[in-house]
């Protein structure tokens, strides 16, 4: 049985999800401030999983790895093309610099992984970002969705590498076949269930 915790931080109010199992602690995404929060909570992650590498999800990735010594898992290797920090700075005039980190386990091409005793099916759903990946635990009825699916919405697709057609097709093919009771942990906003989104999310009604 998992205990779930979350931290919300950074300029985009991004969620970092903590899965605490008897075998260890897993952090999913690393918004700004999560490393200090983890230390204050007495939580020491054994692994950091990244749903994608937009800057708001990885600002504390280097700090988490340095402080807790945990490996980083992501669909692709680190790239400033994926973090979008340069684009954000040019568009807003607000300088963003992501501390450089190394991805220890590149997940592209893999269908599943086991991390600290938990098994995850990997669902690559590009369209918000080319490297967007959802982590699905069938045993825990849990989908860590990143910015693919939110309560009442889906990820924005107006950034480099974005495609609404690709995003919605990926949700239809890889996410909607999951059971209604699947708990969805998004990258922003409150948690939800797949059944709730299937019924009420306007973006999913014609899929």
SULLINFEN-V929225 format. One record per residue. PSI is psi in radians with two decimals (* if undefined). Layout:
psi=PSI
psi=PSI
This chain:
psi=2.29
psi=2.52
psi=2.35
psi=2.34
psi=2.80
psi=2.70
psi=2.38
psi=2.19
psi=3.06
psi=3.05
psi=-0.44
psi=0.20
psi=1.10
psi=2.44
psi=2.33
psi=2.09
psi=2.40
psi=2.19
psi=2.01
psi=1.92
psi=2.89
psi=-0.49
psi=-0.21
psi=-3.09
psi=2.33
psi=2.30
psi=2.35
psi=2.02
psi=2.68
psi=1.25
psi=2.81
psi=2.24
psi=-0.16
psi=-0.53
psi=-0.79
psi=-0.72
psi=-0.78
psi=-0.76
psi=-0.73
psi=-0.58
psi=-0.14
psi=0.48
psi=2.21
psi=1.74
psi=2.43
psi=-0.22
psi=2.61
psi=2.08
psi=2.38
psi=2.19
psi=-0.53
psi=3.06
psi=0.43
psi=2.56
psi=-0.64
psi=-0.29
psi=-0.13
psi=0.17
psi=-0.60
psi=0.24
psi=-0.81
psi=-0.70
psi=-0.73
psi=-0.78
psi=-0.73
psi=-0.71
psi=-0.63
psi=-0.12
psi=0.42
psi=2.54
psi=2.72
psi=2.30
psi=2.32
psi=2.81
psi=-0.65
psi=2.87
psi=2.78
psi=2.41
psi=2.34
psi=-0.34
psi=-0.58
psi=-0.56
psi=-0.45
psi=0.29
psi=-0.64
psi=-0.74
psi=-0.76
psi=-0.76
psi=-0.72
psi=-0.63
psi=-0.55
psi=-0.31
psi=0.03
psi=2.04
psi=2.26
psi=2.23
psi=2.03
psi=2.11
psi=2.31
psi=2.40
psi=2.91
psi=2.31
psi=2.09
psi=-0.58
psi=1.85
psi=2.18
psi=-0.10
psi=2.29
psi=-0.14
psi=2.54
psi=-0.37
psi=2.79
psi=2.79
psi=2.19
psi=2.04
psi=0.75
psi=-0.09
psi=2.35
psi=2.37
psi=2.31
psi=2.40
psi=2.18
psi=1.77
psi=2.00
psi=1.44
psi=2.99
psi=-0.71
psi=-0.84
psi=2.58
psi=-0.42
psi=0.26
psi=2.26
psi=2.41
psi=2.47
psi=2.06
psi=2.16
psi=1.85
psi=-0.65
psi=-0.54
psi=0.03
psi=0.89
psi=2.35
psi=2.04
psi=1.87
psi=-0.17
psi=-2.35
psi=0.43
psi=-0.84
psi=2.30
psi=2.99
psi=1.92
psi=0.08
psi=-3.10
psi=3.03
psi=2.60
psi=2.66
psi=0.34
psi=0.37
psi=2.93
psi=2.31
psi=0.02
psi=2.63
psi=2.01
psi=-0.66
psi=-0.78
psi=-0.75
psi=-0.87
psi=-0.63
psi=-0.71
psi=-0.69
psi=-0.79
psi=-0.71
psi=-0.68
psi=-0.39
psi=-0.81
psi=-0.46
psi=-0.20
psi=2.76
psi=2.66
psi=-0.58
psi=-0.02
psi=2.15
psi=2.23
psi=2.12
psi=1.82
psi=2.95
psi=-0.30
psi=2.52
psi=-3.04
psi=2.78
psi=2.85
psi=-2.95
psi=2.75
psi=-0.61
psi=-0.73
psi=-0.77
psi=-0.63
psi=-0.65
psi=-0.69
psi=-0.20
psi=2.03
psi=-0.43
psi=-0.28
psi=-0.05
psi=-0.45
psi=0.26
psi=*
